[in-house]
Structure formats: structure tokens, C-alpha cells
């Protein structure tokens, strides 16, 4: 029987905590800090592991909504037609994992934004801003809540 992901992560934690960290001299402060940072990240991964699939699905749904809204924007310049078509293909893709789908859509949105910037169509830039900024702000709030467990966000981490 193979060990579970959690068992394997616990094994790595034990090795870092009981073998690697004690073997480092006190003067190796950077190495000690990096080991402790690694320990913390593994513990966070364990804490979020069960909820990760739902988080990734929600992230995918949010980026899909943004991509669809971008494609519906008025005043799209013809200079962005190829990028818009590739974005539509990425939105229609259903055979990848949520993470792969999210990355593919995000990449196509980025390409479309670059093409839009090069087109110098002010009305289209304004339309994209009205679409992307509120959706991006909402996604950032969700991401901040997800990562609050790390303690880096003074507002959401309670510290």
C-alpha cells in the first residue's frame, strides 16, 4: 500500500524538523530560516489540501466569467480578432484540469490585453477596464481570504 499524500508530507516535515534543522549550525541563519519557511509552507499545504479542488474550480469559474465578459465587450478592434478567437477557444476548452484551464484562459486574456494596448483604441481600453478591474478586485479578495492562513495579510490574518 502506498502512503497517502498527507503521510508523505508528514515524512518530509519530520525529516526537516528532526534531522535537517538540528544539523544546521546556528550561524547558518539563512539556511535555518529557509528550512523553517519550508516547514510552514508544507503545513499550510496540508491545511488547505482538502479545500483546494473547490478553490481551483471557483478560480476557474471566475476567470471564465472575466473572459466571457471581455469577449462581449463593445468596440473590440479588429486588431484583436486573433487574440479574441484564441480566448474563445480557451474558454470552450473542457478537457483540462481547472488549474490548466485557468492558466490557459489567463494567458489568452493577457495576449488580448497586449494586442488591445498596441491597437491604441481608447474606447476599448476603457471597456476592458470597466470589465476587468471589478472582477479582478473580487478575485483578489477571494485569494486574500484563501491565503489568510499564511499570516501575511494584516487585515485578514488577524495580526
C-alpha angles and dihedrals in degrees: 000000000000119000116252122251088255091051090051092048090049089052091053090047092052091050093049094044100041105029114018102038096045090048093057115093117240090245090062089080096154093051091047091049092050092050090050090047089051090050090051093049092050090051090051091049089053092049092051099036099099094045095045098091092055091046091051092048091051090048090051092048091051095050090046090053090050092048093050091048090051091052090051092053116121123234096035107170119233087238087073097050096104093048091046090052091051090048090052090051091051091049091051093048111112105165100079133081116266090256093051092045092049091050092048093050092045090051092051092047088052091050091049091050091052091050090047091052091051092049092061091214101155096192091053092048089052092048091050091049091052089052103038104039098059093041091046091049091053092048090049090053090053091048091050090053091049093051096039088099088071091065096231097115110076093198098048103027096062093238 
